[in-house]
Amino acid sequence: MTSTPVLFCRSLLFNICYISWAMLSAIIFAPLFIISPRAALLAGPPWAGVVLWLARVLCGIRYEVRGKEYAVEGPYIYASKHQSAWETAFFLTQFKRPSYILKRELLRIPLWGWYLWRMQMIYIDRHAGVTSMKDMIRQSKAAIFANRPIIIFPEGTRTKPASAPVYHPGVIALYNQLKVPVIPVALNSGVFWAKDAFIKRSGTIVVEFLPPIPTGLGKEEFSSRLQDTIESASNQLLAETQAVQP
């Protein structure tokens, strides 16, 4: 078992490198930002790849992907469990041009907030009510038309492993309006890179893509099926992790 001082030093070094790389990469990829939204998307994978590399080398955080046959490019909705900042980087390496649904406040982050806007990510104003939902649908239809996969975190924010889930209606609206399959995604990232936690713990994050939910289901049936699928699989991953953790 890694001692607390070592964990602290490794986590400190990681956070320094993580922030430094975010600032440096925003400058390096500035020409892509200027050229076009499609060009700006090219900045995502190298930034994310370095983040995952830093997590592996400095913190011992590796990852395994299951259900790769369901992780396909194209106009699909990926509804993922959200326990960590880790998966926001992961999906950028998994897909070529993913369009994330994110809160509008993130666009205010210096430099990278501008990239999110330029990459034509789908932003929502959580205080705008019905108007926000309509804007989300409009932007999402444009992404699907452009053959981009949509990444949505149905709970709207990071949650701790095994915490009670609260799924928001946005994913139901997307399912009803876009008429494309929804692919649930389970994971256990919060065990190693926890929400609001400074310390990063070594281990293997498992991301599991699950069979797609087809179009045409009623709202309640879809909502229940989505939540049950994601939560059951995520809880199973957590149980597997706890069984091998020292």
Residue, then its C-alpha position, 0 to 999 in steps of 0.5 A: m500500500t502506498s504511504t500517505p506522504v508518497l500519495f500526496c507528493r505524487s498527487l501534487l506533482f500531477n496537479i502541477c503538471y495538469i494545470s501547466w499542460a492545460m495552459l501550455s496546450a491552450i497556447i500551442f493549439a491557438p492556431l487551430f482555434i483561429i482556423s475553424p471549429r473543426a480544426a479546434l477539435l484537433a486540439g482535444p485528443p493530444w491534450a486529453g492523451v497527455v492528461l491520461w499519460l500523466a495520470r498513469v505515469l505520476c499516479g499509477i492510474r491505468y484504464e481498461v475499456r470494455g464493450k468496445e464494440y458499442a463505442v462507435e463513431g457517428p450520430y449516437i448519444y453516449a449517456s455516461k456515469h460521471q464520477s471524475a474529471w478523468e472521463t472528460a479527457f477519456f472521451l476525447t481520446q475515444f472519439k474523433r469529434p465528440s460534442y459534450i453537453l456542458k454547463r455554460e459556466l465552463l465557457r468562462i474558463p480562461l483559454w480553454g473555455w474559449y476552446l469549448w465554444r470554438m469546438q461547438m460543444i453544447y452548452i446549457d444555462r441551468h438557470a434558463g429553464v425551458t429556454s435552456m432545454k430548447d437551446m440544448i435540443r437545437q445544438s444537439k440536432a446540429a451535432i447529430f446532423a454533423n455526424r458527431p457523437i454526443i456525450i451527456f452526463p445524465e446526473g449533470t455533475r460528478t458524483k461519488p461512487a455508490s451515492a444515490p443517483v439523481y438523473h435529470p430530464g435532459v437526456i430524456a429530451l434528447y432521446n425523444q427529440l433526436k431519435v437516435p440510440v442511446i449507449p449507456v456507459a458505466l465506470n468506476s473512476g471516482v475510486f481513484w480520481a475522486k470528486d473534489a479530492f486532491i489525492k489521486r490513487s493508483g489502480t485501474i479505471v474501468v469504462e464499460f460501454l453497454p448495449p444501446i437502448p433503441t429508439g421508440l421507447g416511452k419516456e418512463e420506460f427509457s428513463s428507468r432502463l437507462q438508470d437501471t443499466i448504468e447504475s447496475a453496471s457501475n455498482q458491479l464495477l465498484a464491487e469488483t474494484q473493492a474486492v481487489q483493493p488492499 
